[in-house]
Amino acid sequence: MSWFTTLEECTTTRGRLCVGIDPMPSVLDAWGLGRDLAGLEACARGIVEALGEQVAVFKPQSAFFEAFGSRGVAVLEQVLADIRGAGALSILDAKRGDIGSSMAGYAAAYLRGDSPLAADALTVNPYLGVGALLPAIEAAVAEGRGLYVLARTSNPEGQVLQAGAAQLVVDEIVAGNSAWEHAVGLVIGATHADPGCDLTRFNGSILAPGIGAQGGTVEGLAAIFGPATHLVLPTVSREVIGGGRGELRPRAQRLLTQVSGLKG
């Protein structure tokens, strides 16, 4: 089954919300945990334990695990296994991008089913060319997994560069996505007044980070994405996980309720 179909089925049942697993120091502090490997594991796995049967999609940020070296990566492997065990989907936020055999190596690491780091989908960087992502695209399609290509991210530092490239990225993905079983999506931040590109013909999923701490709102998504709003997967991290373990369920439920009212 294709990623697009798998995602649609899961979000139809559980609601269209992606929760980021970002065990950054401030989050560990809010949870009353140490800024160490034990704190990392307790927080990251605790998020899945608390929300794994409530939320459709989780997005672990690889950087926070890599910071602890091989032991942190081992925790990431376990978190990905926890997500699978809960019947939810994972999007690994690693933003990988390279050419040739290097891109194929990243694809093998994160998209092949026999890899301990395999996720259901992976964020990738197109700035070596969308065509350079082909090894990852082929792996994703073959494995029924997905990709999310950076187009117009939520961080202000990227706006000048991305404004000139976003439409090119969108157009190339639209041209190939039917053959790719609509497995290739976009990352477009929920912090913009508009997406900065024409999404009229877009035919994949759209990951929309930036809700909460970065100023984006669920209510504002329809104004940003218009008729493409039905493709949007709203993504929230600190707004859910930043208040400590006891706040996880009520915060997630509040956002799920808001997302259920999305039109477009």
SEDRENKOL-969927 format. One record per residue: residue number from 1; x, y, z of N, C-alpha, C in turn. Coordinates in Angstrom, 3 decimals. Example, Ala and Ser with C-alpha at 12.3 -4.5 7.8 and 13.67 -1.06 7.14 Angstrom:
REM SEDRENKOL-969927
<1,<13.190,-5.690,7.800>,<12.300,-4.500,7.800>,<13.200,-3.300,7.800>> <2,<12.850,-2.250,7.080>,<13.670,-1.060,7.140>,<12.900,0.030,7.870>> 
***
This chain:
REM SEDRENKOL-969927
<1,<0.846,-1.189,0.000>,<0.000,0.000,0.000>,<0.882,1.239,0.000>> <2,<0.494,2.269,-0.731>,<1.306,3.475,-0.839>,<1.260,4.280,0.457>> <3,<2.284,5.135,0.633>,<2.319,6.008,1.812>,<1.076,6.886,1.873>> <4,<0.678,7.460,0.737>,<-0.455,8.372,0.723>,<-1.722,7.672,1.205>> <5,<-1.923,6.437,0.776>,<-3.097,5.674,1.200>,<-2.998,5.281,2.664>> <6,<-1.823,4.846,3.096>,<-1.620,4.486,4.506>,<-1.880,5.675,5.413>> <7,<-1.341,6.823,5.030>,<-1.545,8.037,5.830>,<-3.019,8.409,5.886>> <8,<-3.690,8.331,4.748>,<-5.108,8.677,4.698>,<-5.919,7.770,5.617>> <9,<-5.634,6.485,5.598>,<-6.382,5.551,6.439>,<-6.142,5.831,7.924>> <10,<-4.883,6.084,8.285>,<-4.563,6.296,9.691>,<-5.145,7.605,10.212>> <11,<-5.068,8.666,9.426>,<-5.582,9.957,9.883>,<-7.106,9.992,9.866>> <12,<-7.715,9.204,8.995>,<-9.179,9.123,9.016>,<-9.660,8.528,10.332>> <13,<-8.911,7.581,10.855>,<-9.284,6.923,12.115>,<-8.898,7.754,13.335>> <14,<-7.707,8.335,13.316>,<-7.160,8.972,14.517>,<-7.130,10.496,14.482>> <15,<-7.422,11.074,13.345>,<-7.347,12.524,13.224>,<-6.044,12.949,12.571>> <16,<-6.080,14.114,11.978>,<-4.975,14.603,11.163>,<-4.060,15.488,12.003>> <17,<-3.225,14.858,12.816>,<-2.264,15.595,13.635>,<-0.963,14.820,13.700>> <18,<0.151,15.547,13.558>,<1.483,14.978,13.713>,<2.130,15.632,14.924>> <19,<2.602,14.838,15.866>,<3.255,15.352,17.072>,<4.757,15.140,16.951>> <20,<5.511,16.213,17.066>,<6.954,16.128,17.014>,<7.546,15.583,18.297>> <21,<8.488,14.682,18.164>,<9.228,14.168,19.324>,<10.577,14.878,19.319>> <22,<10.619,15.988,20.032>,<11.794,16.860,20.069>,<12.278,16.973,21.519>> <23,<13.003,15.987,22.019>,<13.428,16.017,23.426>,<14.616,16.959,23.646>> <24,<14.380,18.235,23.378>,<15.389,19.270,23.549>,<15.558,19.590,25.034>> <25,<16.637,20.265,25.417>,<16.871,20.526,26.840>,<15.707,21.191,27.556>> <26,<15.058,22.167,26.940>,<13.948,22.843,27.621>,<12.781,21.906,27.872>> <27,<12.557,20.959,26.966>,<11.484,19.983,27.155>,<11.847,19.011,28.277>> <28,<13.096,18.553,28.292>,<13.534,17.675,29.377>,<13.375,18.366,30.722>> <29,<13.693,19.663,30.777>,<13.517,20.426,32.016>,<12.049,20.445,32.436>> <30,<11.154,20.693,31.475>,<9.721,20.750,31.776>,<9.198,19.419,32.283>> <31,<9.825,18.337,31.861>,<9.423,17.008,32.309>,<10.084,16.632,33.636>> <32,<10.965,17.477,34.139>,<11.694,17.164,35.369>,<12.733,16.080,35.173>> <33,<13.277,16.002,33.964>,<14.254,14.964,33.630>,<15.642,15.570,33.454>> <34,<16.647,14.749,33.604>,<18.006,15.196,33.379>,<18.289,15.376,31.902>> <35,<19.251,16.251,31.612>,<19.654,16.472,30.225>,<20.700,15.422,29.833>> <36,<20.302,14.182,29.926>,<21.221,13.069,29.691>,<20.494,11.975,28.921>> <37,<21.182,10.877,28.684>,<20.614,9.800,27.888>,<19.353,9.232,28.530>> <38,<19.364,9.074,29.835>,<18.190,8.545,30.522>,<17.000,9.487,30.365>> <39,<17.260,10.801,30.451>,<16.191,11.773,30.261>,<15.653,11.742,28.845>> <40,<16.562,11.644,27.876>,<16.170,11.544,26.475>,<15.224,10.375,26.266>> <41,<15.598,9.200,26.766>,<14.791,8.000,26.549>,<13.450,8.098,27.262>> <42,<13.457,8.584,28.509>,<12.207,8.679,29.259>,<11.231,9.632,28.590>> <43,<11.738,10.736,28.073>,<10.873,11.711,27.414>,<10.363,11.183,26.083>> <44,<11.275,10.762,25.209>,<10.883,10.354,23.862>,<9.942,9.153,23.886>> <45,<10.286,8.154,24.660>,<9.437,6.972,24.717>,<8.159,7.258,25.505>> <46,<8.247,8.175,26.459>,<7.060,8.551,27.229>,<6.015,9.243,26.376>> <47,<6.457,10.031,25.400>,<5.518,10.685,24.484>,<4.718,9.644,23.721>> <48,<5.414,8.648,23.207>,<4.723,7.599,22.441>,<3.840,6.762,23.356>> <49,<4.335,6.463,24.544>,<3.535,5.664,25.484>,<2.221,6.360,25.811>> <50,<2.276,7.687,25.992>,<1.080,8.429,26.389>,<0.130,8.680,25.223>> <51,<0.677,8.898,24.033>,<-0.143,9.346,22.907>,<-0.222,8.340,21.761>> <52,<0.443,7.209,21.889>,<0.583,6.281,20.782>,<-0.715,5.737,20.229>> <53,<-1.751,5.667,21.035>,<-3.033,5.153,20.546>,<-4.012,6.275,20.240>> <54,<-3.554,7.527,20.422>,<-4.421,8.688,20.226>,<-4.052,9.462,18.963>> <55,<-2.780,9.531,18.664>,<-2.258,10.358,17.582>,<-1.883,9.477,16.395>> <56,<-2.104,9.988,15.183>,<-1.827,9.201,13.977>,<-0.350,9.168,13.623>> <57,<0.338,10.303,13.778>,<1.693,10.428,13.247>,<2.604,11.089,14.274>> <58,<3.814,10.554,14.389>,<4.856,11.153,15.226>,<6.049,11.511,14.345>> <59,<6.723,12.597,14.718>,<7.873,13.058,13.939>,<9.090,13.226,14.858>> <60,<9.863,12.150,15.066>,<11.088,12.288,15.859>,<12.111,13.146,15.115>> <61,<12.734,14.072,15.850>,<13.801,14.895,15.286>,<15.136,14.201,15.571>> <62,<15.762,13.732,14.509>,<16.959,12.908,14.647>,<18.081,13.615,15.401>> <63,<18.200,14.919,15.263>,<19.329,15.656,15.852>,<19.439,15.450,17.353>> <64,<18.316,15.430,18.050>,<18.354,15.327,19.507>,<18.833,13.953,19.963>> <65,<18.659,12.952,19.124>,<19.141,11.608,19.430>,<20.609,11.468,19.027>> <66,<20.958,11.994,17.874>,<22.338,11.933,17.406>,<23.300,12.629,18.361>> <67,<22.799,13.619,19.083>,<23.652,14.369,20.017>,<24.268,13.472,21.085>> <68,<23.657,12.311,21.334>,<24.166,11.373,22.339>,<24.957,10.228,21.703>> <69,<25.316,10.380,20.419>,<26.116,9.359,19.762>,<25.353,8.069,19.540>> <70,<26.079,6.962,19.517>,<25.466,5.679,19.175>,<24.380,5.284,20.166>> <71,<24.540,5.663,21.429>,<23.513,5.316,22.425>,<22.228,6.102,22.178>> <72,<22.364,7.340,21.717>,<21.178,8.118,21.372>,<20.475,7.563,20.153>> <73,<21.251,7.126,19.164>,<20.666,6.522,17.970>,<19.945,5.224,18.325>> <74,<20.493,4.491,19.300>,<19.812,3.270,19.757>,<18.455,3.607,20.378>> <75,<18.382,4.731,21.081>,<17.089,5.173,21.630>,<16.135,5.512,20.488>> <76,<16.636,6.183,19.456>,<15.799,6.501,18.297>,<15.254,5.228,17.656>> <77,<16.075,4.218,17.519>,<15.610,2.938,16.976>,<14.448,2.411,17.815>> <78,<14.566,2.505,19.123>,<13.514,1.991,19.991>,<12.254,2.830,19.884>> <79,<12.410,4.158,19.761>,<11.252,5.040,19.609>,<10.494,4.706,18.322>> <80,<11.225,4.489,17.238>,<10.581,4.110,15.980>,<9.834,2.776,16.128>> <81,<10.429,1.841,16.859>,<9.754,0.563,17.114>,<8.511,0.768,17.984>> <82,<8.606,1.662,18.973>,<7.446,1.963,19.826>,<6.296,2.517,18.997>> <83,<6.615,3.413,18.069>,<5.581,4.013,17.222>,<4.888,2.944,16.393>> <84,<5.678,2.057,15.794>,<5.083,0.947,15.030>,<4.203,0.096,15.916>> <85,<4.695,-0.201,17.128>,<3.945,-1.052,18.042>,<2.625,-0.448,18.474>> <86,<2.547,0.886,18.459>,<1.317,1.568,18.851>,<0.341,1.712,17.690>> <87,<0.731,1.246,16.504>,<-0.140,1.357,15.350>,<-0.159,2.736,14.729>> <88,<0.799,3.594,15.115>,<0.909,4.939,14.556>,<1.970,4.945,13.457>> <89,<2.132,6.090,12.811>,<3.098,6.252,11.730>,<4.212,7.196,12.171>> <90,<5.393,7.018,11.582>,<6.541,7.844,11.923>,<7.052,8.589,10.702>> <91,<7.376,9.866,10.908>,<8.103,10.659,9.921>,<9.406,11.057,10.590>> <92,<10.513,10.515,10.136>,<11.797,10.851,10.730>,<12.277,12.171,10.151>> <93,<12.473,13.135,11.033>,<12.912,14.459,10.606>,<14.435,14.490,10.616>> <94,<15.031,14.127,9.483>,<16.483,14.072,9.364>,<17.006,14.985,8.264>> <95,<16.109,15.443,7.378>,<16.432,16.408,6.312>,<17.666,15.998,5.508>> <96,<17.732,14.740,5.125>,<18.874,14.240,4.378>,<18.768,14.649,2.901>> <97,<19.926,14.812,2.270>,<19.964,15.148,0.857>,<21.379,15.015,0.336>> <98,<21.572,14.250,-0.733>,<22.898,14.061,-1.294>,<22.732,13.556,-2.721>> <99,<23.814,13.087,-3.324>,<23.757,12.621,-4.701>,<24.216,11.169,-4.798>> <100,<23.726,10.492,-5.817>,<24.222,9.176,-6.184>,<24.200,8.158,-5.071>> <101,<25.345,7.511,-4.874>,<25.430,6.421,-3.906>,<25.217,6.915,-2.478>> <102,<25.537,8.183,-2.206>,<25.323,8.717,-0.857>,<23.831,8.819,-0.555>> <103,<23.046,9.300,-1.537>,<21.599,9.370,-1.341>,<21.017,7.980,-1.222>> <104,<21.557,7.041,-1.992>,<21.102,5.653,-1.888>,<21.402,5.088,-0.508>> <105,<22.529,5.501,0.078>,<22.865,5.062,1.428>,<21.884,5.584,2.455>> <106,<21.514,6.859,2.328>,<20.504,7.406,3.238>,<19.166,6.671,3.070>> <107,<18.813,6.377,1.815>,<17.569,5.658,1.561>,<17.585,4.286,2.219>> <108,<18.723,3.588,2.129>,<18.835,2.269,2.749>,<18.720,2.364,4.262>> <109,<19.283,3.433,4.830>,<19.259,3.590,6.289>,<17.872,3.885,6.831>> <110,<17.107,4.704,6.119>,<15.874,5.238,6.695>,<14.593,4.755,6.037>> <111,<14.699,4.086,4.880>,<13.490,3.711,4.145>,<13.386,2.228,3.831>> <112,<14.445,1.460,4.025>,<14.387,0.023,3.770>,<13.881,-0.707,4.998>> <113,<12.967,-1.628,4.794>,<12.313,-2.294,5.915>,<13.224,-3.108,6.793>> <114,<14.397,-3.525,6.286>,<15.298,-4.323,7.104>,<16.269,-3.469,7.916>> <115,<16.137,-2.149,7.840>,<16.998,-1.262,8.620>,<16.375,-0.971,9.977>> <116,<17.161,-0.991,11.053>,<16.604,-0.672,12.369>,<16.175,0.786,12.493>> <117,<16.624,1.638,11.575>,<16.244,3.053,11.600>,<15.147,3.373,10.583>> <118,<14.534,2.369,9.995>,<13.499,2.616,8.991>,<12.300,3.320,9.619>> <119,<11.885,4.402,8.964>,<10.686,5.129,9.371>,<9.645,4.998,8.266>> <120,<8.413,5.369,8.568>,<7.374,5.319,7.543>,<7.569,6.405,6.497>> <121,<8.203,7.512,6.895>,<8.505,8.591,5.961>,<9.728,9.347,6.473>> <122,<10.319,10.134,5.589>,<11.573,10.818,5.889>,<11.533,12.215,5.289>> <123,<12.022,13.217,6.031>,<12.184,14.545,5.450>,<13.509,14.603,4.695>> <124,<13.476,15.245,3.512>,<14.670,15.326,2.664>,<14.844,16.743,2.133>> <125,<16.086,17.037,1.770>,<16.493,18.369,1.328>,<16.724,18.347,-0.178>> <126,<16.041,19.223,-0.961>,<16.136,19.154,-2.420>,<17.204,20.060,-3.034>> <127,<18.061,20.657,-2.211>,<18.908,21.718,-2.752>,<20.149,21.231,-3.484>> <128,<20.265,19.917,-3.686>,<21.187,19.368,-4.672>,<20.416,18.967,-5.934>> <129,<19.147,19.350,-5.960>,<18.281,19.034,-7.093>,<17.272,17.966,-6.727>> <130,<16.013,18.176,-7.112>,<14.983,17.169,-6.835>,<15.364,15.843,-7.478>> <131,<15.986,15.888,-8.646>,<16.398,14.657,-9.314>,<17.403,13.855,-8.519>> <132,<18.202,14.538,-7.695>,<19.185,13.831,-6.876>,<18.524,12.979,-5.797>> <133,<17.250,13.243,-5.525>,<16.512,12.479,-4.514>,<15.959,11.167,-5.068>> <134,<16.188,10.905,-6.343>,<15.557,9.739,-6.973>,<15.836,8.421,-6.257>> <135,<17.058,8.150,-5.745>,<17.247,6.899,-5.006>,<16.313,6.774,-3.799>> <136,<16.081,7.888,-3.109>,<15.166,7.861,-1.966>,<13.724,7.726,-2.431>> <137,<13.387,8.407,-3.520>,<12.026,8.296,-4.054>,<11.730,6.859,-4.464>> <138,<12.663,6.247,-5.170>,<12.466,4.857,-5.615>,<12.337,3.910,-4.432>> <139,<13.153,4.125,-3.408>,<13.071,3.277,-2.215>,<11.741,3.470,-1.499>> <140,<11.314,4.722,-1.390>,<10.045,5.001,-0.716>,<8.882,4.319,-1.431>> <141,<8.846,4.439,-2.749>,<7.760,3.829,-3.522>,<7.792,2.311,-3.381>> <142,<8.978,1.725,-3.489>,<9.102,0.264,-3.407>,<8.678,-0.269,-2.052>> <143,<8.914,0.529,-1.005>,<8.647,0.067,0.356>,<7.289,0.541,0.897>> <144,<6.548,1.308,0.117>,<5.281,1.851,0.604>,<5.483,2.923,1.653>> <145,<6.600,3.641,1.557>,<6.923,4.704,2.513>,<6.841,6.063,1.815>> <146,<7.111,7.134,2.560>,<6.942,8.465,2.001>,<8.157,9.340,2.195>> <147,<8.170,10.449,1.460>,<9.180,11.493,1.610>,<8.485,12.831,1.758>> <148,<9.103,13.726,2.515>,<8.645,15.112,2.604>,<9.806,16.014,2.223>> <149,<9.649,16.718,1.110>,<10.717,17.539,0.544>,<10.582,18.967,1.044>> <150,<11.657,19.531,1.562>,<11.624,20.910,2.028>,<11.289,21.840,0.869>> <151,<10.256,22.653,1.034>,<9.878,23.607,0.001>,<9.920,25.031,0.548>> <152,<9.139,25.280,1.590>,<9.143,26.605,2.217>,<8.962,26.391,3.715>> <153,<10.049,26.285,4.414>,<10.034,25.880,5.812>,<9.590,27.034,6.714>> <154,<9.388,26.727,7.980>,<8.844,27.714,8.915>,<9.890,28.666,9.474>> <155,<11.184,28.383,9.280>,<12.210,29.241,9.864>,<12.448,30.476,9.001>> <156,<12.534,31.648,9.613>,<12.682,32.884,8.835>,<13.987,32.973,8.065>> <157,<15.030,32.268,8.500>,<16.328,32.350,7.833>,<16.303,31.808,6.404>> <158,<15.341,30.949,6.119>,<15.310,30.304,4.815>,<14.469,31.000,3.764>> <159,<13.822,32.114,4.121>,<12.790,32.648,3.240>,<13.302,33.192,1.917>> <160,<14.411,33.917,1.922>,<14.920,34.492,0.674>,<15.328,33.378,-0.294>> <161,<16.081,32.418,0.183>,<16.519,31.303,-0.657>,<15.333,30.491,-1.156>> <162,<14.421,30.159,-0.259>,<13.331,29.262,-0.613>,<12.271,29.924,-1.486>> <163,<12.125,31.244,-1.372>,<11.125,31.932,-2.178>,<11.380,31.742,-3.664>> <164,<12.647,31.660,-4.043>,<12.968,31.491,-5.443>,<12.952,30.052,-5.924>> <165,<12.900,29.107,-4.988>,<13.016,27.695,-5.363>,<11.761,26.881,-5.111>> <166,<10.878,27.372,-4.250>,<9.741,26.552,-3.819>,<8.881,26.092,-4.982>> <167,<8.574,26.998,-5.925>,<7.701,26.609,-7.028>,<8.358,25.581,-7.933>> <168,<9.674,25.690,-8.102>,<10.391,24.691,-8.900>,<10.287,23.312,-8.260>> <169,<10.434,23.269,-6.936>,<10.320,22.011,-6.208>,<8.909,21.436,-6.373>> <170,<7.903,22.278,-6.175>,<6.516,21.828,-6.297>,<6.253,21.272,-7.695>> <171,<6.671,22.010,-8.718>,<6.381,21.599,-10.096>,<7.037,20.262,-10.442>> <172,<8.267,20.053,-9.985>,<8.945,18.787,-10.284>,<8.262,17.615,-9.597>> <173,<7.796,17.836,-8.376>,<7.119,16.748,-7.663>,<5.756,16.461,-8.282>> <174,<5.018,17.496,-8.644>,<3.731,17.297,-9.314>,<3.918,16.465,-10.586>> <175,<4.975,16.778,-11.349>,<5.213,16.078,-12.610>,<5.488,14.594,-12.411>> <176,<6.104,14.229,-11.294>,<6.464,12.832,-11.083>,<5.579,12.057,-10.151>> <177,<4.707,12.742,-9.402>,<4.068,12.084,-8.272>,<3.051,11.008,-8.648>> <178,<2.434,11.120,-9.801>,<1.508,10.058,-10.205>,<2.258,8.741,-10.388>> <179,<3.423,8.813,-11.026>,<4.246,7.611,-11.198>,<4.825,7.152,-9.865>> <180,<5.007,8.091,-8.945>,<5.575,7.775,-7.627>,<4.507,7.427,-6.596>> <181,<3.280,7.189,-7.055>,<2.162,6.790,-6.184>,<1.885,7.837,-5.115>> <182,<2.132,9.106,-5.444>,<1.861,10.242,-4.557>,<2.604,10.113,-3.225>> <183,<3.772,9.441,-3.288>,<4.553,9.204,-2.072>,<5.381,10.405,-1.647>> <184,<5.531,11.393,-2.524>,<6.408,12.525,-2.243>,<5.570,13.733,-1.843>> <185,<5.788,14.199,-0.636>,<5.079,15.352,-0.114>,<5.991,16.550,0.029>> <186,<5.449,17.602,0.605>,<6.165,18.855,0.796>,<6.214,19.217,2.269>> <187,<7.235,19.997,2.645>,<7.260,20.670,3.942>,<7.047,22.148,3.670>> <188,<5.920,22.666,4.139>,<5.602,24.087,4.012>,<5.126,24.570,5.373>> <189,<5.807,25.563,5.920>,<5.523,26.014,7.273>,<4.151,26.642,7.427>> <190,<3.586,26.454,8.620>,<2.287,27.037,8.952>,<2.425,28.467,9.462>> <191,<3.592,29.063,9.260>,<3.880,30.393,9.792>,<3.780,31.482,8.736>> <192,<3.463,31.121,7.492>,<3.443,32.087,6.398>,<2.045,32.660,6.186>> <193,<1.999,33.863,5.633>,<0.707,34.427,5.248>,<0.117,33.662,4.074>> <194,<0.982,33.121,3.223>,<0.578,32.242,2.123>,<1.737,31.283,1.875>> <195,<1.511,30.196,1.143>,<2.579,29.193,0.992>,<3.731,29.633,0.101>> <196,<3.568,30.715,-0.650>,<4.645,31.183,-1.502>,<4.835,30.370,-2.764>> <197,<3.863,29.526,-3.073>,<3.922,28.717,-4.291>,<2.504,28.270,-4.617>> <198,<2.291,27.940,-5.872>,<0.971,27.519,-6.332>,<0.799,26.026,-6.067>> <199,<-0.155,25.695,-5.209>,<-0.409,24.301,-4.838>,<-1.661,23.742,-5.505>> <200,<-2.169,24.465,-6.489>,<-3.434,24.079,-7.125>,<-3.404,22.650,-7.650>> <201,<-2.279,22.255,-8.241>,<-2.188,20.924,-8.846>,<-1.433,19.937,-7.958>> <202,<-1.079,20.341,-6.735>,<-0.248,19.445,-5.936>,<-1.016,18.182,-5.570>> <203,<-0.291,17.063,-5.591>,<-0.930,15.750,-5.496>,<-0.221,14.835,-4.497>> <204,<0.071,15.389,-3.327>,<0.683,14.600,-2.260>,<0.343,15.216,-0.914>> <205,<0.969,14.707,0.124>,<0.748,15.215,1.473>,<1.609,16.451,1.710>> <206,<1.133,17.341,2.591>,<1.868,18.560,2.941>,<2.062,18.585,4.458>> <207,<3.309,18.530,4.883>,<3.654,18.607,6.302>,<3.788,20.077,6.669>> <208,<3.029,20.529,7.667>,<2.984,21.948,8.020>,<3.465,22.158,9.453>> <209,<4.790,22.345,9.637>,<5.324,22.627,10.972>,<5.159,24.100,11.334>> <210,<5.460,24.417,12.591>,<5.454,25.815,13.021>,<4.238,26.210,13.832>> <211,<3.337,25.258,14.124>,<2.156,25.569,14.927>,<2.556,25.605,16.400>> <212,<2.102,26.629,17.095>,<2.402,26.731,18.528>,<3.526,27.703,18.801>> <213,<4.678,27.178,19.210>,<5.783,28.016,19.658>,<6.285,28.973,18.580>> <214,<6.168,28.588,17.305>,<6.646,29.438,16.220>,<5.586,30.400,15.704>> <215,<4.391,30.330,16.257>,<3.372,31.317,15.931>,<2.275,30.864,14.997>> <216,<2.404,29.711,14.373>,<1.348,29.217,13.511>,<0.180,28.663,14.314>> <217,<-0.996,28.628,13.701>,<-2.186,28.100,14.377>,<-2.925,27.137,13.462>> <218,<-3.666,26.223,14.062>,<-4.512,25.322,13.279>,<-5.572,26.133,12.544>> <219,<-6.128,27.125,13.232>,<-7.194,27.927,12.630>,<-6.713,28.688,11.401>> <220,<-5.414,28.986,11.335>,<-4.895,29.750,10.210>,<-4.535,28.925,8.991>> <221,<-4.618,27.605,9.083>,<-4.173,26.753,7.972>,<-5.014,26.936,6.713>> <222,<-6.310,27.065,6.857>,<-7.173,27.195,5.683>,<-6.865,28.469,4.913>> <223,<-6.542,29.549,5.619>,<-6.209,30.805,4.946>,<-4.894,30.691,4.190>> <224,<-3.957,29.895,4.704>,<-2.660,29.720,4.045>,<-2.781,28.798,2.831>> <225,<-3.431,27.647,3.026>,<-3.383,26.585,2.021>,<-4.609,26.519,1.114>> <226,<-5.686,27.195,1.483>,<-6.867,27.246,0.621>,<-7.370,25.869,0.241>> <227,<-7.598,25.629,-1.065>,<-8.156,24.336,-1.497>,<-7.222,23.149,-1.284>> <228,<-5.946,23.415,-0.922>,<-5.023,22.311,-0.621>,<-5.038,21.943,0.861>> <229,<-5.907,22.581,1.646>,<-5.926,22.339,3.097>,<-6.176,20.875,3.428>> <230,<-6.946,20.184,2.600>,<-7.243,18.771,2.888>,<-6.010,17.881,2.785>> <231,<-4.943,18.399,2.174>,<-3.696,17.638,2.057>,<-2.750,17.885,3.230>> <232,<-3.080,18.848,4.081>,<-2.154,19.318,5.114>,<-2.174,18.404,6.340>> <233,<-0.966,18.073,6.810>,<-0.781,17.350,8.063>,<-0.189,18.337,9.068>> <234,<-1.014,18.926,9.937>,<-0.512,19.910,10.891>,<0.457,19.257,11.873>> <235,<1.556,19.956,12.137>,<2.628,19.394,12.945>,<2.908,20.281,14.145>> <236,<2.897,19.679,15.324>,<3.051,20.406,16.580>,<4.065,19.687,17.442>> <237,<4.935,20.436,18.081>,<5.915,19.823,18.979>,<5.764,20.395,20.382>> <238,<6.420,21.529,20.633>,<6.438,22.071,21.997>,<5.049,22.402,22.535>> <239,<4.119,22.736,21.641>,<2.764,23.049,22.071>,<2.105,21.854,22.766>> <240,<2.550,20.635,22.420>,<2.033,19.423,23.052>,<2.985,18.911,24.122>> <241,<4.278,18.807,23.788>,<5.209,18.112,24.687>,<5.916,19.036,25.671>> <242,<5.773,20.350,25.496>,<6.557,21.289,26.293>,<6.017,21.582,27.673>> <243,<4.853,21.034,28.020>,<4.274,21.296,29.331>,<4.473,20.166,30.320>> <244,<5.256,19.159,29.949>,<5.463,18.013,30.832>,<4.521,16.877,30.495>> <245,<4.827,15.713,31.058>,<4.070,14.505,30.727>,<2.592,14.627,31.051>> <246,<2.263,15.268,32.163>,<0.872,15.370,32.571>,<0.009,16.182,31.633>> <247,<0.627,17.023,30.811>,<-0.122,17.866,29.878>,<-0.285,17.245,28.500>> <248,<0.366,16.109,28.258>,<0.384,15.544,26.910>,<-1.015,15.265,26.363>> <249,<-1.763,14.483,27.071>,<-3.065,14.058,26.551>,<-4.033,15.226,26.366>> <250,<-4.222,16.095,27.369>,<-5.168,17.196,27.145>,<-4.736,18.152,26.038>> <251,<-3.444,18.423,25.920>,<-2.988,19.325,24.861>,<-3.182,18.692,23.489>> <252,<-2.846,17.402,23.379>,<-3.037,16.719,22.100>,<-4.514,16.662,21.728>> <253,<-5.373,16.388,22.697>,<-6.798,16.293,22.412>,<-7.366,17.633,21.980>> <254,<-6.901,18.709,22.599>,<-7.366,20.041,22.203>,<-7.027,20.314,20.733>> <255,<-5.819,19.969,20.343>,<-5.407,20.211,18.966>,<-6.118,19.277,17.989>> <256,<-6.335,18.022,18.393>,<-7.099,17.112,17.550>,<-8.502,17.629,17.288>> <257,<-9.111,18.220,18.312>,<-10.442,18.811,18.155>,<-10.398,19.960,17.168>> <258,<-9.370,20.813,17.281>,<-9.235,21.925,16.346>,<-9.030,21.422,14.916>> <259,<-8.176,20.408,14.767>,<-7.874,19.889,13.434>,<-9.112,19.253,12.811>> <260,<-9.960,18.652,13.628>,<-11.151,17.993,13.092>,<-12.097,18.985,12.432>> <261,<-11.970,20.253,12.777>,<-12.820,21.280,12.182>,<-12.249,21.931,10.936>> <262,<-11.084,21.473,10.496>,<-10.455,22.068,9.307>,<-11.288,21.831,8.056>> <263,<-11.442,22.850,7.272>,<-12.136,22.738,5.994>,<-11.157,23.061,4.870>> <264,<-11.498,22.613,3.659>,<-10.656,22.954,2.513>,<-10.229,21.718,1.752>> 
***
